[in-house]
């Protein structure tokens, strides 16, 4: 059992029993990842922040129904995903990514993954321009693939956790990740080649 799982095994039951401090610890550990995911799904930063708060309010209200403490991250993402779907149905939110730097280091990690199979990615300087290009490219990726990519590469969720959050089979998640990566490679390929040519 890794450290994160051990922490969840301690904190979730405490929060479920009404321990506000334990839930605050869960919030601090997972807020950035949930915001990053939501920011990739809605255009406005303010809306993403609001949906992040709503996610944790719903989690607090529903925590008694969560049986497996280790499933907390995927359960939390499922709540966030349902809120995004509610926003889409209401017509209030534009479900598309904006070109912005959300948590630069994680975005940089996603950029590295997006270009990992192109020639010479180790030599690529991951500038703010590239991060912008990655986010712009994500706008063109279908929503389900984009959600899988963000959960996996920006919030660090496993294929199994994403499958639980999206209520699909792990094979479906792997397929969405593969298709999403392929789309990003195609969209970013000419930019990466141009950068390689300048080095």
Long-range contacts (C-beta under 8 A, 24 or more apart in sequence): 5-70, 8-69, 8-70, 8-72, 8-73, 9-69, 9-70, 11-69, 12-63, 12-66, 12-69, 12-72, 13-69, 15-60, 15-63, 16-63, 16-64, 16-66, 23-60, 23-63, 26-59, 26-72, 27-56, 30-72, 30-73, 30-76, 31-56, 32-103, 33-73, 33-154, 33-155, 33-156, 33-157, 34-76, 34-77, 34-80, 34-155, 35-102, 36-102, 36-103, 36-106, 36-150, 36-154, 36-155, 37-77, 37-80, 37-147, 37-150, 37-151, 37-154, 37-155, 38-80, 38-83, 38-84, 39-97, 39-100, 39-102, 40-97, 40-102, 40-138, 40-146, 40-147, 40-150, 40-154, 41-84, 41-93, 41-95, 41-97, 41-143, 41-146, 41-147, 41-150, 42-84, 42-87, 42-93, 42-94, 42-95, 43-93, 43-94, 43-96, 43-97, 43-98, 44-93, 44-94, 45-100, 47-87, 47-92, 47-93, 51-80, 51-83, 51-84, 51-87, 52-80, 54-83, 55-79, 55-80, 55-83, 58-83, 71-161, 71-164, 73-157, 73-161, 74-157, 74-160, 74-161, 74-162, 74-163, 74-164, 74-165, 75-164, 75-165, 77-151, 77-155, 77-157, 77-161, 77-162, 77-165, 78-164, 78-165, 78-166, 78-167, 81-147, 81-165, 81-166, 95-143, 96-139, 97-135, 97-136, 97-138, 97-139, 97-146, 98-135, 98-139, 99-132, 99-133, 99-135, 99-136, 100-132, 100-135, 101-128, 101-131, 101-132, 102-135, 102-154, 103-154, 104-131, 106-153, 106-154, 106-155, 107-131, 107-134, 107-135, 107-154, 109-153, 109-154, 110-134, 110-149, 110-150, 110-153, 110-154, 113-153, 113-181, 114-153, 114-181, 114-184, 114-185, 114-188, 115-185, 115-188, 115-192, 117-181, 117-185, 118-185, 118-188, 118-189, 118-192, 118-193, 119-192, 119-193, 119-196, 120-196, 120-199, 121-192, 123-196, 123-199, 124-192, 124-195, 124-196, 125-195, 130-191, 130-195, 133-188, 133-191, 134-184, 134-188, 137-183, 137-184, 137-187, 137-188, 138-184, 140-183, 140-187, 141-180, 141-183, 141-184, 142-180, 144-176, 145-176, 145-177, 145-179, 145-180, 145-183, 146-180, 148-173, 148-176, 148-177, 148-180, 149-176, 149-177, 149-180, 149-181, 149-184, 152-177
